[in-house]
C-alpha cells in the first residue's frame, strides 16, 4: 500500500512555495534555498552573491506553479526561471546576495 503524501519541510538546497506539499524542488543555479531553517523548510529562494532576481516571493510562487504544471522533470532541475532568474550580474560585486544590491 502506498504511503499518503504528507506536508514536509524542504531541506537545505531545495524549496517549494506551495502549501501542503510532499515534494521539494532543487534550488535554481545562482540561488540559495535556506531549507530546514527552524524546521520550517524553504518556501522561496534568494539570489546568491553575483546574481539577481526580477521579483520577490509572490513571483517565485507564480513562476513555480506555471513551470511545474507543464514540466514533470523540473523538480530535479536547477535551471533558472526564464522571467525571474536568477541571472548573473554584469558587475558581480554589485549583487551582494539575498536579493540585495550595492547602493553607492
N, C-alpha and C positions, 0 to 999 in steps of 0.2 A: 504494500500500500504506500502510495506517495505521501510525503510529508506536506502539510498545509503551509503555504508560504506565510512567513511572519515578517513583520517590520524588523529591520536590523539597522544598527548604526554602521555607517560605512567606515572602513579602516583608513589609515593614513594612505594617501595616494589614490583614493577613489572618492566618488561623490554620487549623490542622487538628489536633485532638488524637489522631487515629487514626494508627497506624503504617503505613508503606509506601504512602502515598497520593500521587497525582499531581495533586491538586486542592486548592485553598485556598478558604476561605470568607471573606467580608467580615467584619471585626470589628464586633460589635454597637455600636449607638449608645450612648454613655456608657461605653465601654470602650476600652482601649488594647491593641493587639497589637504586640509588640516585633519580630516577624519579622526574619529575616535576621541576628540577633544572633550574631556569630561563626560565621556560616554554618549555624546550627542551625535557623533558622526558628521560627515561633511555634506552639506546641502548645496554648496556652491564651490567655485574655485576662484583663485586670485592670481593675478599676473606675477610671474617671477621677476626678479631683477633683470632688466634689459628687455622686458616685454610689456605690452599694454593690452587692455581690453576696451572695446567700444560698447560699454554698457555696464549694468550692475546686476544684482541678484535676480531681479524680475526678468531681465533679458536672458540670463542663463536658463531660467526655468522655461521660458517660451521657446528658445532655441533647442533646448534639450528635448522637450515634448515633440517638436517637429522632427528632429533628427531621429529619435528613437522609434517614432511611429512609421518611419519609412526604411529603416536600416537595421536589420537583425544582427549584423556583425559589428555594429558600432559600440556595443557595450565594452569590448576589449580593445578598441582603437583609441590611440592618443592623438588623433588628428584634430587640429584646431577647428572651431566653428567658422564657417565661411564669412558670416556677417558680424561675428562677435570677437573672434580671435581665440587665444592670444596671438598678437602679431609682434614680430621683432622690432624694436625701436631702431630708427636710423642713427640716433645718438644714444647708445646703450646707457651711458651714465645719467641720462635724463629720466630714465624709467627705474624707479627705486624699488619696485616690488610691492606686493599687496595693493595694487591698483593706485599707487602714489607716484606723482611726477615731481621732478626737481622744480622748485619755484625760485626764480632769481629776481 
